[in-house]
Amino acid sequence: MDSHGGAEADLATQIRVEMVRRGMLQQDLADAMGIERATLSRYLMGHRSMTMATFFKVAVALGVAPSALLEPITRPGDSAN
């Protein structure tokens, strides 16, 4: 269960959406960021707060503009895509 809410939960969800779009597993993203998969998992589950530096590492590793991770949540297959 997520222990965080609001913007952090939305960010974690959008990161997961972008991972799915790219066919990435948590291990793939963690490797691209140079962190342990368990650390990434803690960020995504809200057990650890993400610094701005980490936020930018996520965006770079996903190949998206940081602002794309702050957009309203869009899931693959949504008509807004």
N, C-alpha and C positions, 0 to 999 in steps of 0.2 A: 504494500500500500504506500502511496506517495505521502511523505510527511511534510510536503510543502504545497503551497497553493498559489493561486494567482499567476503572476508573471513568470515565476520560476517553473511552475508546472506547465505553462503554455510553452515556454522555451524548450523544456525537456521533450514535450510532445512534438514540437516542430523539428527538433534534432532527429527524433526517431523517424518522422515522416521523410526527412531528407535522406536518412540512411536507407530507408526502404526504396526510395526513388533510385538510389544508386546501387542497390543490391549489396549494401554493406552490412556486415555484422558488427557487433560491438567491438570485437577484436580487431577488425579492419580499421575502424575509426580510431581506436586507441593506439594502434600501431602508427597510423598516419600522424597522430598528435604527439607521439613519443611518450605516452603514459601507459600505465598498467590498465588492463581491461577492468579490473575490480574498481579502480579509481573512477573510470568513466561510468561504471554502473552506479557508484555512489552519487555521482553528479545527477545522473538521469533519474534516480529514485528519490532524490531530494535529501539524501543523508549527508551531503556535503555541498556547501555553497560554491558556485563557480565564480572565480575571479574574472575580471575583464580580460586579462591576458589569456586565460583558458578559453573564454568565450571567443576571442579572435582566433585561437588555435583551432577551435571546432569549425569555425567558418572557413578557414583556409583548408583544413583537411577535407571538408565537404565540397570545396570549390564553389562556395556561394558567398555573396556579399553578406556581411554581418547583418545588415538590415533585413535580409530575407528570413533570418531566423526570428525576427521580431514581428513579422507580418502576422495577421490573423491566421490561425491554423488552417492549412489546406492539406487535405489528404489526397493521395493518388486516386484518380477517378472522379474527384469533385468537378463539377461543371465550371467552377471558377478558374481551373487550370488552363 
